[in-house]
């Protein structure tokens, strides 16, 4: 029994090193991405095809007008903006109409309603927006996204290469003065994007991030359009995956956008995190399960408790904090440019503790709550639990 106990101690001490190695590799991946960005040639000024910005929106948040307006001030010669809402009662309609009045020089359209292809209303709207779009180049973004004046120029530039099927972007957080909003922003920029960088570094980008996707009508036609993915919860993942399967390259842009993190309650925070976690699990089950060995905090705590000497326990704890905070800074601040991470770096270990609980809870069922509707997910597709 003593030998068996010793064996378990050694096993925990060894496995606890794995997440520390992961943090170190993520740091290298962040440095490699930063070097590539610095080495990139500026986009060719002659490649400025007319573009259609597609904006499926639902409801409003604390900065909707400013977010929408950022797309009206693009340093780009010719583009249109098409908004879509699900119904006439959506409060976003008033914001879009105000935008049309304030920017008469811009071609802005508002569409209400869309043909039903699946439970994902956003994708139903994207299908209609694509049909209505007047240009070949499409730039998709969520309603809570804000961009800089060179956004369109920078995300369209890689599409000059016909082998590039999609260009996607990191997003930094703009959070209301709310603990859970700031915690979520820190988690996305310092943890989730570390995984994105690792994937890009090791296997290439085979997905897109929903905050911003630039593509073309031609590439969307190659993957069958939006209609086949209208039942999928992870529509952004499906776009990138299908483009990669069609032998198109997915480019991770150096152009970072901003996304809003509104104030949340404990309940809404939990539901959002659980939906996000289950989405990732159902998209990539093997790699999601392997995240057990990237969970630094629980493993180093276990190692510290079981360590045969105090100096060994202290070494694990110290190494965890140094590498975890370094990864959070290099990914969240240096690569993504997230001001919330810069101000709230200390939230990263707390995020790790909560994320481990969310990760474990995500295996309990395939149910998610989205827009106050409960869905069951079957092979990536959504079906409402109650009509």
N, C-alpha and C positions, 0 to 999 in steps of 0.2 A: 504493500500500500504506500509505503514511503517512496519507493522508486516511481510508482505511478503518479503520486502527487508531484514529485520533482519533475516528471516528464510533462505534466500539465503546466507547471510554472515555466519551464523552458519554452514550451509551445506558445504560451501567451507572450512571453518576452520577445520571441522571434516575430510573431505575427504583428505585434505592436510597432515593429520597425517599418512594416509595409506602408502605412499611411504617411510616415515621415519621408520615406523614399518618394511617394507620390507627390507630396508637397514640393520636394526638391526638384522633381522632374517638371512640375507645373511652373516653377520659377524659371527653369531653363526654357520652357516653351514660351513663356511670356517675354523673356529676353530675346528669343529667336524671332518672335513676331515683331517686336519693336525694331529689331535690326532690319527686317525685311521692309517695314514701313519706311524707315529712313533711307533705305537703298532704292526704293521705287522711284522710277522716273515720273515726273508730273504728267497728268493726263493730257492726251493730244487735244489741243484747243479746236482742231478742225472736226472732231467727232462730237457733234452736238445734235443728234437726230431729235425731231419732235417727240415729246414724251407725254404720256397720260398718267397722272397721279390718281390712283384709285384709293378711296377712303371709305370703307364700310364703317359706320359709326353707330353707336347705341348709347343714348343717355349723355349726360355731361358730367364733368368733374370740376375740380377747383381751378383748372387752367385751360378749359376747352378752347376758348376763343384764341388765346395766345398760341396754343398748339396748332390750330387750324391756320392761323394767320402766318405762321412761320413758313408754310408752303406757298404763300402768295408773294414772298419776297425772294424768290430763288434767282441766283445769278445764272440765268439760263435763257437762251433766246426764244424758244417756242415750247410751250407746254400748256396743258389743260388740267383742271382738277375736277374730278367727279366724286361727289359724295353720295352715299346710299344709306337710307334708314329703312327699318322694317315696316313702320306704319306712321300714319299722320299724327299720332299723339306723341311721338318721340320729341323730347325737349331739345335735342340737337338741331332740329329744323330751324328754330329761331336763331341759333348761333350761326348756322350756315347762311341764312338769309341776311343777317347782319354783315357777314363777311362779303357777300355779293355786293351789298350796298357800299361797303368801305373800300372795296378793290374793284371798281368798275373796269379797270384796264385788264383784268384777268378773266380768262374764260373759265367760269365756275358753273358746274351743273349740279342739280340736286335731284336724285331719283328716290321714289318712295315705293317700297315693296319689291319683291322678287319672286320668280318662279321657284317652287319648292323642289329641291333635288335631294335633300337630306336634312338631318336634325341640326346641323351646324349653320345657323342663320347667317353668320359672317360669310361663309363660303357661297351660300345662295346669292348673297349680294355681290360678291366678287364675280360670279358667273355673269350676272347682268351687267355689271360695270365693264367687264371685258368686252362684251358684245357692243356696248355703247361707246367704248373708247375709240377715239378717232385716229390714234397713232399706234405704231408697231411696238414701241418701247413702253413697258408698263412699270410703274413704281408703286408697290403695295405697301401700305402702312396702317397701323391701328389708329384709332381715334385719339388715344392718349399719348401720341408721339409728337415730339417737337424736334425740328431740324434747324441746322444752320444754313446760311445763304448759298453755300457751295455744295449742299447735299446732293442735289440732283446731278450736278456735273460730275461729282466723284463716284456716285454709284452707277451711273450710266457708262462711264468711261471703259470699264473692263468688258462691256458687251461689244466693244469694237471687234474682239476676237469671237468669231462665230461659234467656237467650241465652248464658250462660256454660256451656260444656260441660266445662271442666276447669280446675283450678287447680294449678300446679306450683311447685316451690320450688328455690332454690339450695341447695347443701350445702357446709358448711365442713368442713375435715378435722380428724380426731383421729388422729394418726399415732403408731405405736410408735416407740421410739428406734432408728430404722433409716434410713440415708441414702436408700434407694430409696423407702421409704414417704413420707418428707418431700418428696422431689423430686416424686413423683406428686401429692401434695396441693398443692404450690405450682403445678404445671402446670395442674391443674384450676381452681383458684381465680383464678390471675392471668392465664391465657391462654384456656382454653376458655370461661370465663364472660364474658370480654371479648367473644368472638364471640357469645355468647347475648345480651348487652346490645345489641350492634350490630344483631343481627337484630330484637330487640324494638323498637329505636329506628327502624329504617329500614323494615321490612316487617311488623312485628307478629309475635307468637309463634304459630307454626304447628307446634309440637312440644311434648312434655312431657319432663321429666327424671325418670328412673326412681326416684330417691331418694324422691320424694313426688309423688303425683298424687291429687287429690280430684276426684271426678266423681259421676255418678248412674247408677242402673240404666237410667233412661230414655235417657240419652245413650249408654250402652254398647249398648243395643238399637238405637239409630239407626245405629250403625256396624257392627252385626252381631254384637256381643259380642266376646269374646276368642278364640273359636274360629278365625276367619279369619286371625288374626295369630300363631297358635301356631307357625308354621314360620319366623317372622321373627326374626332376631337382634336387631334394634333395636325391640323391642316398645314401648318408651316413645315413640320417635319416631313409630311407626305410630299409637299412640293419639291423639297430638296432631294428626298430619297428617289422620287420618280425621275427627276431630271438626271441624277447621277446614274440611275439604271438605264436611261436613254443615252448614256455616254456623253452627257454634258458636264462641264466643270462647274462647281459651285465655289465662288470666290468669297472669302471673308474680307470685307472691305476695311480700310483704315478709317473710313468715315463713320464716326460714332453718333448715334442719335440719342435723344433723351426720352425717357418714359416716366409717366406720373405714378406716384405711389400715394394714393389718398389715405386719409385717416381710417383706421380699421378697429373693430372690436376683436376681442379674443376669439370669438366664434368665427367671424369672417376671415380672420387671419388663418385659423386652423383649416377651414374649409378650402381656402385658396391654396394653401401649401399642400394639402392632401390631394386636391385635384391635380396640381402640377406634378406631384410625385407619382401619382398613379398614371398620369399621362406618359411620363418618361418610362415608367416600368413596363407599360403595355406596348410602347414603341420599341424599346430595346431591352427585353427581359434579362438577357444574359449579362450585359454590361451593367444593368441596374443592380442585379444581385451581387455583382462583384464590387459594388460600392461599399459593401460591408468592410472591405479591406482598405478603403480610403477614409474611413471614419476615425479620425485621429484621436479625438477627445476620449471616447469610451475605452479605446484600446490602451492609451497611455495611463488612464486612471487604473484600469485593471493591472497593467504592468507595475505601476507604482505600488499598488496594494500588495501584490504577490512578490515583489522584488526582494531578494535575500539580503540586501544592504540598502541603507538610506541613500548612499551616494548614487546607486543605480536608479532608485526611484526618482531622485532629484534630477538626474540626467535626462530621463524620459520626459518629465514635466517641462524642464527648461528647453529641451530640443523642440518639443511640440510648440511651445509659445513662440520661439524664435522663428521656426520655419513657417508656422501657420500665419503669423502676422506679416512676415516677409512676403509670403504668397499673396495675402490679401492686398498688400500695398502695391506690389508689382503688377498684379492682374487688375485689381479694382481701380487703382489710382493711375499708375503709369500707362497701362494699356487702354482701359475703358474711360479713364478721366472722371471717375465718379466722386463728386464732392461729398456725398453722404459717407462713403468709406473713409475719405480723408478726415472727416470730422468725428466719425464714430467707429474708428478702427477697433476699439475695445469690444464691440459687439460681435466680432467674428467668432470667438470661442463660445459665446452664448448661443449664437446661431448653430454652431456645431452640435451643441447639446440638444437643441430643439429639433434640428434636422435628423438626428439619429432616431428620435422618437417618431417623427413623421415617416422616415424611411421604413421603420418596422411596422407602423400602422398601415402603410400603403398596401401591404400584403393581405390585409384582412378581408378586402372585397374588391370588386371591380366597379363599385358605385362612386360617382362624383356628383357634386352640386355645382351647377354653373347657371348664373342668372336666376337664382332661386328655383331652378328646376333640377330634379334629381334624375340622373341618367345611369344606365348600366352600360358598361363598355364591353363589347364582344368583338374580339379581333380588331381592335382599334376603332370600331364603329359605335356611335352613340344611339341609344334608344331610351326614350323617356320612360321612367318607371310607372308613372300615372299619366293618363291622357289629360 
